[in-house]
Amino acid sequence: MTYKDYLAHYFAIPDCLIFLAIAVAMTTLIYVIFFYYAKAAYKKPEKVREEFISLTERFYELIFSGCSIIGFMAIYYLINRFLTDRTFRPIWDTYKDYLLLLLMIISIVMNTFMDHVLVRIKHLDRDAMASIRLIGMLYMILIFAYIKLIYEDDNYDMFIAYFLTLMVGRFVYFDASFKDFLHCIKQAAANFPILIIALTYLGAMCAYGYTSGYLLKHNGVITNIFFTHLYMVVVIVFMHFIPEKLIKIEKDR
């Protein structure tokens, strides 16, 4: 199949609309879970609002972080697979490792674009952002573990090495102390339920995609996981106003 065949398959109606509807339903369910958890945890309306918004923004940041990281891997995979031009193929084969490093840097920029432009994360402080991005690293490690141990694909070992480099670069600073690191770990542990929710969301989407044939197995697991994340991000962009609306409705009662 050519890349045009893949595009035709993934954007065929009604399959893409069904996949989008599942993403909308899953995101709505997550909002409901967060909302009722916040109501159960706090009595004061203001505290309920703060917790609900914090949970949703931490969830957004986790999905954005995962999407940006797996995105540069998928783009690299697709270029390596579909680039057949005799002029550019030798250049790619010679410099593709350097381009992968460039894509890693671009992924960090894309993460910032998603949480500052697409959906503005306004209620998480620096420590909260660092802790949820650390959880994002664990999120990716678990995805890689699935690919390596369950999916049994050894084609992504190089990506794992680059990913670990990216992880170290994002969380190790010249002025960081071991105490700071432990503090970040402690805060990250509080986000573990959000990690479980995100993995369940991703797993449900991929399970439907593979069983229905919408996600093509021979297209590469990395590409399919990235493609699924794109749906998740699109839905978040169009639905991130809902938490504020729910809080306003609850406040007006």
C-alpha positions in Angstrom: 0.0 0.0 0.0 1.1 3.5 -0.8 0.7 6.4 1.7 -2.3 7.6 -0.4 -3.9 4.2 0.2 -3.3 4.6 3.9 -4.8 8.1 3.9 -7.9 6.9 2.0 -8.3 4.0 4.5 -8.0 6.1 7.6 -10.3 8.9 6.5 -13.0 6.7 5.0 -16.5 7.4 6.3 -18.1 6.1 8.4 -15.0 4.3 10.0 -13.2 7.5 11.0 -16.4 9.0 12.4 -17.0 5.9 14.5 -13.5 6.1 15.9 -14.0 9.8 16.6 -17.3 9.1 18.4 -15.6 6.5 20.6 -12.9 9.1 21.5 -15.7 11.6 22.4 -17.5 9.0 24.5 -14.3 8.1 26.4 -13.4 11.7 27.0 -16.9 12.4 28.3 -16.7 9.5 30.7 -13.4 10.7 32.0 -14.9 14.2 32.7 -17.7 12.5 34.6 -15.3 10.4 36.7 -13.2 13.5 37.5 -16.2 15.6 38.3 -17.8 13.2 40.8 -14.4 12.4 42.3 -13.9 16.1 43.0 -17.4 16.4 44.5 -16.8 13.4 46.7 -13.4 14.7 47.8 -14.4 18.3 48.7 -17.4 20.0 50.1 -16.7 23.6 49.2 -17.7 24.5 45.6 -14.5 26.4 45.0 -12.4 23.4 46.1 -14.5 21.1 43.8 -13.8 23.5 40.9 -10.1 23.6 41.6 -9.8 19.8 41.9 -11.9 19.1 38.8 -9.9 21.6 36.6 -6.6 20.3 38.0 -7.5 16.7 37.2 -8.6 17.5 33.6 -5.5 19.7 32.9 -3.2 16.9 34.3 -5.0 14.5 32.0 -4.5 16.8 29.0 -0.9 17.3 29.8 -0.3 13.5 30.0 -2.0 12.9 26.6 -0.1 15.9 25.0 3.2 14.6 26.4 2.6 11.1 25.1 1.5 12.3 21.7 4.5 14.6 21.2 6.9 11.9 22.2 5.4 9.1 20.1 4.8 11.5 17.3 8.5 12.0 16.4 8.9 8.3 16.4 6.0 7.7 14.1 7.1 10.4 11.7 10.6 8.9 11.6 9.1 5.5 10.9 6.8 6.7 8.1 9.6 8.7 6.4 11.9 5.6 6.6 9.1 3.4 5.2 7.7 5.6 2.4 10.7 7.6 1.2 11.6 5.9 -2.1 12.9 8.9 -4.1 16.3 8.1 -5.5 17.5 11.6 -4.9 16.5 12.0 -1.2 16.8 8.3 -0.1 20.6 8.3 0.1 20.5 11.6 2.0 18.0 10.1 4.5 20.1 7.0 5.0 23.2 9.1 5.7 21.7 11.6 8.1 18.6 10.0 9.5 20.1 9.6 13.0 20.7 13.3 13.2 17.2 14.0 11.9 15.8 11.8 14.6 17.5 14.0 17.2 16.0 17.0 15.4 12.6 15.4 15.6 13.1 14.9 19.3 13.7 18.6 19.8 10.6 19.4 17.6 8.6 17.0 19.8 9.4 19.2 22.9 8.3 22.3 21.0 5.1 20.5 19.9 4.3 19.6 23.5 4.7 23.3 24.5 2.5 24.3 21.5 -0.3 21.9 22.5 -0.4 23.0 26.2 0.1 26.7 25.6 -1.8 27.3 22.3 -4.2 24.5 21.4 -5.3 24.1 25.0 -3.9 26.6 27.6 -2.9 24.8 30.7 -3.5 27.6 33.2 -4.0 26.0 36.6 -0.9 23.8 37.0 2.2 25.2 38.7 5.7 24.3 37.7 5.9 21.4 40.1 2.6 19.9 38.9 3.7 20.2 35.3 7.0 18.5 36.1 5.3 15.6 38.0 2.7 14.9 35.3 5.4 15.0 32.6 7.3 12.4 34.7 4.2 10.3 34.7 4.1 10.9 30.9 7.6 9.2 30.7 6.2 6.2 32.6 3.2 6.2 30.3 5.6 5.8 27.3 7.7 3.2 29.1 4.6 1.1 29.6 3.7 1.5 26.0 7.2 0.4 25.0 7.0 -2.6 27.4 3.8 -3.6 25.6 5.5 -3.3 22.2 8.6 -5.2 23.3 7.1 -7.9 25.5 3.5 -8.5 24.4 3.5 -7.3 20.8 7.0 -8.8 20.5 8.4 -6.3 18.1 12.1 -5.6 18.2 12.1 -2.9 15.5 11.8 -0.1 18.0 14.8 -0.8 20.3 16.6 2.3 18.8 13.6 4.5 19.7 13.8 3.3 23.3 17.4 4.4 23.6 16.6 7.9 22.2 13.5 8.1 24.4 15.6 7.4 27.5 18.0 10.2 26.4 15.0 12.5 26.0 13.7 11.5 29.4 17.1 12.3 31.1 17.4 15.6 29.2 13.9 16.8 30.4 14.3 15.9 34.0 17.9 16.3 34.9 19.3 19.8 35.3 22.6 21.1 36.4 21.1 22.7 39.6 18.8 19.8 40.4 19.4 18.0 43.7 18.5 14.5 44.7 16.0 16.0 47.1 14.3 17.8 44.2 14.1 14.6 42.3 12.5 12.7 45.2 10.0 15.6 45.6 9.1 15.2 41.9 8.7 11.5 42.3 6.4 12.0 45.3 4.2 14.4 43.4 4.2 12.1 40.4 2.9 9.2 42.5 -0.3 11.2 43.1 -1.0 11.2 39.4 -0.9 7.4 39.1 -4.7 7.1 38.8 -4.6 9.5 35.8 -2.0 7.3 34.2 -4.3 4.2 34.6 -7.2 6.2 33.1 -5.1 7.3 30.1 -3.8 3.8 29.4 -7.4 2.4 29.6 -8.5 5.1 27.2 -5.7 4.3 24.8 -6.2 0.5 25.2 -10.0 0.8 24.5 -9.4 2.8 21.4 -6.7 0.5 20.0 -8.7 -2.6 20.9 -11.6 -1.3 18.8 -9.3 -0.2 16.0 -7.6 -3.5 15.7 -10.7 -5.7 16.0 -12.6 -3.6 13.5 -9.7 -3.4 11.0 -9.6 0.3 11.2 -6.0 0.3 12.6 -3.9 -1.7 10.2 -1.5 -4.1 11.9 1.1 -4.0 9.1 1.2 -0.2 9.3 3.4 -0.4 12.4 2.2 -0.3 16.1 4.0 3.0 16.7 2.1 4.7 13.8 -1.2 3.3 15.0 -0.7 4.5 18.6 0.3 7.9 17.4 -2.7 8.0 15.1 -5.0 7.1 18.0 -3.4 9.9 20.1 -4.2 12.4 17.3 -7.9 11.5 17.7 -7.5 12.0 21.5 -5.9 15.4 21.1 -8.5 16.6 18.5 -11.3 15.6 20.9 -9.6 17.4 23.8 -9.2 20.5 21.8 -12.9 20.6 21.0 -14.1 19.5 24.4 -11.8 21.2 26.9 -14.5 23.9 27.5 -16.8 21.3 29.1 -15.2 21.2 32.6 -15.8 25.0 33.0 -19.4 24.5 31.8 -20.0 21.7 34.2 -18.7 23.7 37.1 -20.9 26.7 36.1 -24.0 24.5 35.9 -23.2 23.0 39.4 -22.6 26.5 40.8 -25.9 27.8 39.5 -28.0 25.0 41.2 
